[in-house]
Amino acid sequence: MDHQRSGTRITVVLDAGLLREAMRLTGIRTKREVIVEALNTLIRIREQGPALERLRGAIDWEGDLAEMRKGRVFDGGC
């Protein structure tokens, strides 16, 4: 769902480092586009929460996690 609407002009102070990093990671060239993308992403993520909650327990899964994890290397990091 695209939540872009007619423009509202605001003045806001943003962390320049965060903005540069977002532009670097996304390849988006303008600050405005980065902010719009960030807002759209936030909305999509928050909209997913209730949908995922409704799915909780709705899927039967059979498997052996211990078996699936055999051979994996875990270095203790996240």
N, C-alpha and C positions, 0 to 999 in steps of 0.2 A: 504494500500500500504506500503510495507516495503522498506524503503529508505536506508537500510544498503548497503554500498559499500565497495570496498577494502580500507584498512586502510590508514589513513594519520596520521603521528605522529606529535603531537603539544604539546607545553608546555603552560599551562594556569594556572593562579592563581584563585582558586575558593573559595567562602565563605565556610569554613569547616562546619559551622552550617547548612547551607542550604543543603549541600551534605549529612550530617548525617540525617537530617530530611527527605530528599527524600528517603534515604535508609531505614529508619525506616518505613515510610508510605507505601512504595512499597514492602518491603521485599527483594528487590534486594540486593545482597551481595557485588557486586564490584562497584567501582567508575565508571569504564568504562561503565558497563551495565546501570548504572543510567543515565549517560550522553547520551548514545545512546537512551535510552527510552525517555528522556526529549526532545531530538532533534526530534525524530519521533512524539512525541505528539504535539510539536509546529507546525510541518509541517502539521499534520492532522487537527489541529484546524484552521490554516490559510487557508487550502484548502477548509474548510467547508464554509467560509464566502461568496464567490461568489455563491455557490450552494444555500445557504439560501436566499441570495438576490434575486435570480431568482424565489424562491418560494413565496416571499412577495406578498400578495394579490391574490395568486393563489388558496387559499382554502377558501371556504365559510363556516363560522361557525355561528351557531345559538345557542343562549343560554342566560341565565340570570346570569351574574357573581355575582350579589348581592345575588341571591338565592343560588348559589353554595357556597358562602362564609359564609352563615348562620351557626352558631355553631362553627366556627373556633375561636381559641384563638390567639390573636395577642399581643405579649408582647412589641412591639415597637422596637425590635432588628432586625438585618439583618439576 
